Amino acid sequence: MKTIYNALMAQLKEQVPELRWIDLDAGQIDRQTERLPVAFPCAVIGIALTNCEDLYAGVQLCRCAVIVRIAQNPPVSRTNSEVPDDVRETAMERYDLIEKVYNALQGFGTEEFNPLSRGRQQKENRSDGLFVYRMEFGTEFQEVVGD
């Protein structure tokens, strides 16, 4: 999993320089503190093995879920139908970053893991006002005992 994380971090750093912080998801954006230990906008990455099956002695096929949570400061502009178009467009710019992350990761793979494929994507509902968007990708890789 370390190999997948390092590859994803490098890909995001190169393809989405607007991200000021990329890290493993350790609950940094879920803490109930006044100052979160990240710089915005950020991406936190979680990796989970969702299914593993033996191919033959000492080798497993591992299916993997990669969860990327993109966090941005609370929006200051409005998006309702009564605001001027330019105000709404400014407020909607947060989705440009989400699209860049998707473009950077969809189909991205290495010799160590198959290309990522997005499965789900949605905004998280939060009481703290932080704008957090969750993207879930799937991939698979073979793991050899002792490697």
N, C-alpha and C positions, 0 to 999 in steps of 0.2 A: 504494500500500500504506500510505502514511502516513495517508491519509484513513481507511482501515479501522481501523488501530491506534488513532488518536485517538478514533474513534467507540466502539470497544470499551472503551477505557480509561474514557471518560466514562460509558458505560452501567454498567460494573462499579462504578465509584466511587459512582454514584447508587443502584444496586439492591442492592449487596452491601457495605455499609459495614464489615462485619467484616474485609474484606481490608485489611491494613495496608500492603501494597506491591503495586503493579501496574507492570509494566515489560515492555519487549521482552525476549525470551528471548535472552540473550547468554551462557548457560552459568552464570549466577549461582548456581543451586542445584545445580550439578554440580561445583563446585570442591572440591578436597580440602583445605580449610582448616578450622581450628577454628571460625572465626566467618565465616559467610556474609554477603555484602553486601546482605542483604534483611531486612525485618521480617516475622515470621510472624503470621498466615497470609498468604501472598502468591499472586499469580497472575503467571506470565510467559507472554507471548504470542509465538508464532511465526507468520509468514505466508509462504506459498509459493504461487507460481503453478504449478498442476499441469497446465494445458493452456491454450493460447492458439490461437485460430484467426481468420484474417482474415474479417471480414464484408464489407468493401468497402475501397476505398483509404483508408488512414490510420486505420481503425477495427478493433479486435480485440475479440472476446469472450474474456474471461479467466476461467477457472475457478480457484478459489482455495481452498486449505486453510488453515484457521485452527486452530492448535494452542494450547490453553490448558492450562498445567500448574499445578495448584494444589498448593502445598507448605505443609505444616503440621509443627509440631514433632513429634518422635516421640511416639506415644501412651504414656501412663503407666498407663492402665487395661487390664484384661484383658477378653477377649470370649468366653472359653471357656464351655462349658455348665455348669460347676460354680460359677461366680461368681454372686452375687446379681444379680437383674434390674436393680437400680439401678446397680450397678457396670458391667454390660454396656451399659446405656443411655448412661451417661456416655462410655464408650469409643466408642460408635457415633455420638456427636454430630459427629464429623469429617465424616460423610456429609451432615449437614444443610447444611454450607457448600458441598459439591459440588452438592447439589440447588439451592441458591440461585443458584450460578453458571450451572447449566443453565437454570433458569427465566429468568434475566436475558438469556441469549444466544440460546436457541432461538427462532427466528422474528424475531429482531432484525435490522433492515435500515434503510437510509437511502435517499435519492435516489441516492447514489453506488454502492451495492451492494445486491444482492438479500438477502432474509432468510436468516439462517444456518440451516442444518439439520445437526443432529448426525449423524455417521456412525459414530463409535466412541467408546468410553469405557472406561478401565481403569486399575487401580492399577499403578504402576511398581514393579518389584522392585529394591530398593536394598540395598547392604551397609552404608550409613551409618545406617540406621534412620529416616531422614527419611520422612515419609508424603507421597508425591507421587502425584497422580491426574492422568491425562492425558485431555483431552477434545478430540476432533477434529470440527470443523464444516466444512461446505462452503458456498461462496457463489460468485457470479459477478458480473462487472461489465463494462461496455464501457470500453475505453481508447482515447482518441483521440490520435494523434500530435500532440505539441506542447502538450497540456493539462497 
